[in-house]
Amino acid sequence: MNRLFPQIGKFTYCMTDKIIPLLALILFVGCQSAGSQKATSTTERLPIDEKIFVELGGEEQYVEITGASPEFPVLLFLHGGPGWPQTPHIRYFNADLVKELIVVSWDQSGCGQSYLKNPNPKELSVESLVRDAHELTQYLKKKV
């Protein structure tokens, strides 16, 4: 049982099969419409390499955006949840992805760099993570 977040325990495992498809659908729809609205350019596009904090759910959360071209489709990686960031692993093990995708790694509330910025998140629930993911997809549609 998780001693830091005991309320997450069994509930998280039960809800995973319902939340993952919902998040995947939100991300798919959000990223598809963003890609269709981009204007093409004949000028050379510079690579994207940003490490920023974005306000999601009223709190600043850490996001890395990396890719060889802003014309590539966006891949938002969702890690396993509070307390276990995957950003360093994505950088190391999936470096080749940025050659064909814009890889977005997000340290969710209560995790990684987001935890260091705000160690006591206001709300930490499956619902808040879904809302934050939706806010991030909206942010990415405007930015990337």
C-alpha positions as CSV (number, residue, x, y, z in Angstrom):
1,M,0.0,0.0,0.0
2,N,1.3,3.5,-0.8
3,R,2.1,5.3,2.5
4,L,2.4,8.7,0.8
5,F,-1.0,8.5,-0.8
6,P,-3.1,5.8,1.0
7,Q,-6.3,7.0,-0.6
8,I,-5.0,6.0,-4.1
9,G,-4.3,2.3,-3.3
10,K,-6.9,-0.1,-4.7
11,F,-9.0,2.6,-6.3
12,T,-6.2,3.5,-8.8
13,Y,-5.9,-0.1,-9.9
14,C,-9.6,-0.4,-10.3
15,M,-10.0,2.8,-12.3
16,T,-7.0,2.3,-14.6
17,D,-8.9,0.3,-17.1
18,K,-11.5,3.1,-17.4
19,I,-9.2,6.1,-17.2
20,I,-6.5,5.1,-19.7
21,P,-8.9,4.7,-22.7
22,L,-10.5,8.1,-21.8
23,L,-7.1,9.8,-21.6
24,A,-6.0,8.2,-24.9
25,L,-9.2,9.4,-26.6
26,I,-8.8,13.0,-25.3
27,L,-5.2,13.1,-26.5
28,F,-5.9,11.5,-29.9
29,V,-8.8,14.0,-30.6
30,G,-6.9,16.9,-29.3
31,C,-3.7,16.2,-31.2
32,Q,-5.5,15.3,-34.4
33,S,-7.3,18.6,-34.6
34,A,-4.1,20.5,-33.7
35,G,-2.2,18.9,-36.5
36,S,-4.8,19.6,-39.1
37,Q,-4.8,23.4,-38.4
38,K,-1.0,23.9,-38.9
39,A,0.1,26.0,-41.8
40,T,3.0,24.5,-43.9
41,S,6.0,26.6,-44.5
42,T,8.8,26.4,-47.0
43,T,11.4,27.8,-44.5
44,E,13.5,25.5,-42.5
45,R,12.1,24.8,-39.0
46,L,14.2,24.7,-36.0
47,P,14.1,21.9,-33.5
48,I,11.9,22.2,-30.4
49,D,13.6,21.8,-27.0
50,E,11.6,23.4,-24.1
51,K,11.7,22.6,-20.4
52,I,8.9,24.7,-18.9
53,F,6.3,25.0,-16.1
54,V,2.7,25.2,-17.3
55,E,-0.2,26.1,-15.1
56,L,-2.6,23.2,-15.0
57,G,-5.4,22.8,-12.5
58,G,-4.2,26.0,-10.8
59,E,-0.7,24.7,-10.1
60,E,2.5,25.0,-12.1
61,Q,3.5,21.6,-13.5
62,Y,6.7,20.6,-15.3
63,V,6.5,19.9,-19.1
64,E,9.3,19.0,-21.6
65,I,8.6,19.5,-25.3
66,T,11.2,18.0,-27.7
67,G,11.2,17.3,-31.4
68,A,13.3,17.8,-34.5
69,S,10.5,19.9,-36.2
70,P,7.4,21.7,-35.1
71,E,5.7,20.1,-38.1
72,F,5.7,16.6,-36.5
73,P,2.7,15.1,-34.7
74,V,2.6,15.4,-30.9
75,L,3.0,12.4,-28.6
76,L,2.0,13.2,-25.0
77,F,3.5,10.6,-22.7
78,L,1.4,9.9,-19.6
79,H,3.3,8.1,-16.8
80,G,1.9,5.9,-14.1
81,G,0.8,8.6,-11.7
82,P,1.8,10.4,-8.6
83,G,5.3,9.9,-7.2
84,W,7.0,8.2,-10.1
85,P,8.1,10.6,-12.9
86,Q,9.2,9.0,-16.2
87,T,10.8,12.1,-17.8
88,P,14.4,11.0,-17.3
89,H,13.6,7.6,-18.7
90,I,11.9,9.1,-21.8
91,R,14.9,11.2,-22.5
92,Y,17.3,8.3,-22.2
93,F,15.4,5.3,-23.7
94,N,13.2,7.0,-26.3
95,A,15.6,9.6,-27.7
96,D,15.0,8.4,-31.2
97,L,11.3,9.3,-31.0
98,V,12.1,13.0,-31.3
99,K,13.4,12.4,-34.9
100,E,9.8,11.8,-36.0
101,L,7.6,13.1,-33.3
102,I,7.2,16.0,-30.9
103,V,7.6,14.2,-27.6
104,V,5.9,15.9,-24.6
105,S,6.8,14.6,-21.2
106,W,4.7,15.8,-18.3
107,D,5.5,15.5,-14.6
108,Q,2.0,15.3,-13.2
109,S,0.9,17.0,-10.0
110,G,2.7,15.5,-7.0
111,C,5.5,14.0,-9.1
112,G,9.1,14.9,-10.2
113,Q,9.8,18.5,-11.0
114,S,6.1,19.4,-10.3
115,Y,6.5,17.9,-6.8
116,L,9.7,20.0,-6.2
117,K,7.8,23.1,-7.3
118,N,4.7,22.3,-5.2
119,P,5.1,19.4,-2.7
120,N,1.6,19.7,-1.4
121,P,-0.9,19.7,-4.4
122,K,-4.3,21.0,-3.7
123,E,-6.1,18.1,-5.2
124,L,-4.7,14.7,-6.2
125,S,-7.3,12.5,-7.7
126,V,-7.9,10.6,-10.9
127,E,-10.4,13.3,-11.9
128,S,-7.9,16.1,-11.4
129,L,-5.3,14.2,-13.4
130,V,-7.8,13.9,-16.3
131,R,-8.7,17.6,-16.1
132,D,-5.0,18.5,-16.1
133,A,-4.3,16.3,-19.1
134,H,-7.1,18.0,-21.0
135,E,-5.8,21.4,-20.1
136,L,-2.3,20.3,-21.3
137,T,-3.7,19.1,-24.6
138,Q,-5.4,22.4,-25.1
139,Y,-2.2,24.2,-24.3
140,L,-0.3,22.1,-26.8
141,K,-2.8,22.7,-29.5
142,K,-2.1,26.4,-29.3
143,K,1.6,26.2,-28.7
144,V,2.9,23.4,-31.0
